[in-house]
Amino acid sequence: MKLSIMKTPAGFDCKYFYGDYFRGRNLEECRLLGAAWEPRLCRVCPVPSIDRANACPSMRLQATVVRPLTAAFQKRVRVTTFCEKTSRTGFDPYTGCGDCHSLPSLFTLKD
């Protein structure tokens, strides 16, 4: 399934957000969060910034809505990662798993 990039209610481009406004419709949904999505979660969601930082086609994101103990009334989005190529989980989504993309020779040390 090809996901098109749409602008969220918070003003960010996100490939998981879908809005249908054709002929007066007002259908909005997050295809990553599903039924737990609320429009105000788009302001605190890290997924658009992760997509801007890392465009690895093998990385898959899973998101859940959590309530941290420090902010009892504020919901947050927690993102976990999975790499389909290396089958690794739990890595930093902003940098990737480290195996899919090697560093350019400019950044490697020469002996």
C-alpha positions in Angstrom: 0.0 0.0 0.0 1.5 3.3 -1.1 1.0 6.1 1.4 0.6 9.6 0.2 2.0 12.5 2.3 -0.6 14.8 3.8 -0.5 17.7 6.2 -1.6 16.9 9.8 -3.8 19.2 11.9 -0.6 20.4 13.6 0.9 21.5 10.2 3.5 18.7 9.7 3.8 16.4 6.6 3.1 12.8 7.7 2.6 9.8 5.5 0.5 8.0 8.1 -2.1 10.8 8.3 -5.2 10.6 6.1 -7.8 13.3 5.6 -10.8 13.1 3.3 -12.4 16.5 2.7 -14.1 15.8 -0.7 -17.6 17.3 -1.0 -17.9 18.3 2.6 -16.6 15.2 4.2 -14.5 15.6 7.3 -12.8 12.2 7.8 -9.4 12.3 9.5 -7.4 9.4 10.7 -3.9 8.3 11.6 -3.1 5.0 10.0 -0.2 4.3 12.4 -2.2 4.8 15.6 -5.6 3.6 14.5 -8.5 4.0 16.9 -6.3 5.6 19.6 -5.7 8.7 17.4 -6.9 12.2 18.4 -6.1 15.4 16.4 -4.2 16.9 19.3 -1.7 14.0 19.3 -0.3 15.3 16.1 1.4 18.2 18.0 3.5 15.8 20.1 3.9 13.0 17.7 7.6 12.2 16.8 6.8 10.4 13.6 7.0 13.3 11.1 10.5 14.3 12.4 11.6 10.6 12.3 10.5 10.5 8.6 12.5 13.6 7.9 15.6 12.3 9.6 15.6 8.7 8.3 14.1 7.5 5.1 15.2 3.9 5.3 12.7 1.7 3.3 13.4 -1.3 5.6 12.5 0.5 8.9 9.0 -0.1 10.2 7.4 2.0 13.0 4.9 0.9 15.6 3.3 3.6 17.7 1.2 3.5 20.9 -0.4 6.2 22.9 0.9 6.4 26.5 0.4 8.7 29.5 3.6 9.4 31.4 3.5 9.6 35.1 4.9 13.2 35.1 2.1 14.5 32.9 -1.1 12.7 34.0 -3.5 14.5 31.6 -1.2 14.7 28.5 -1.0 11.8 26.2 2.2 11.1 24.3 3.1 8.9 21.3 5.7 6.2 21.9 7.4 4.8 18.8 9.1 1.4 18.6 11.1 0.4 15.6 11.8 -2.8 13.6 14.2 -3.3 10.7 12.9 -5.8 8.1 16.3 -6.3 6.5 18.2 -7.1 9.7 15.3 -8.2 12.0 16.6 -5.8 14.7 14.3 -4.0 17.1 14.6 -1.2 19.6 17.1 1.0 17.8 17.1 4.8 17.6 14.6 5.7 14.8 16.4 8.9 14.0 19.7 7.1 13.0 18.5 3.7 12.0 19.7 0.2 12.8 23.3 0.9 11.6 23.4 -2.1 9.1 21.2 -1.0 6.3 23.2 2.1 5.2 26.9 2.2 5.6 28.7 5.5 6.2 30.3 7.2 3.2 34.1 6.9 2.8 34.4 10.5 3.8 33.4 9.6 7.4 35.5 6.4 7.8 38.9 6.3 9.4 41.9 5.5 7.2 44.9 3.6 8.5 
